[in-house]
Amino acid sequence: MDFETGPPHAKKSRYHHGDLRAELLKAAEAILSENGIESFSLRAVAKRAGVSHGAPSHHFSDVRGLLTSLAGIGFQRFVRTQIDRQSEAKADSVSQLAASGLGYIDFAIENPALFRLMFNSEQPDHLDQHLAFEAFSAFNKLVVDVKNVRKIDPYSDPVVMKDVMSAWAIVHGLANLMISNRAGTAMDFARMSKADRDAELTDIILRAIGLSANT
């Protein structure tokens, strides 16, 4: 029975979660992870969520609107993953910068399809106000982490902003290499213990801006 035309008791039983928008986003991420962007559609999302094919249109204008919202949520989780890593690290600014980079890589490894949607896909509307805010917040976190190391605001110093870009390029490159299984020839991270992998990645991350773990 279609939700839009069904009786009240049907509405209650099918939408016991109470938040259809959240359920649709959850279904969308599952489909993206399993099948990639090529076979993504609102109809598939509706089917996965167990609702009528027209239900998503009440919350998202089209496929791009849904993927834009999903990318925005991805950036929120992305930053939280970095903060979680930092909470486990030493409090000095260099360790915190490295931990943020490790969190960046953690997120990519744990969410490769979502990571690619956020950074590599033109499907989301990157001019959307909410998505742009979340993406900038993620970038600004890196800026603050570098500022804490250099004691200079990168927004006011082009040289320090180059440190931001260098750190970003290295970490993003590592993340992409690892989720694409391209790093094995140079460094077989998959065979390392977590501690050894983190130590090697930390060294690479800090080298990007001329630092070391002992700085």
Order of alpha helices (4+ residues) and beta strands (2+ residues): alpha-alpha-alpha-alpha-alpha-alpha-alpha-alpha-alpha
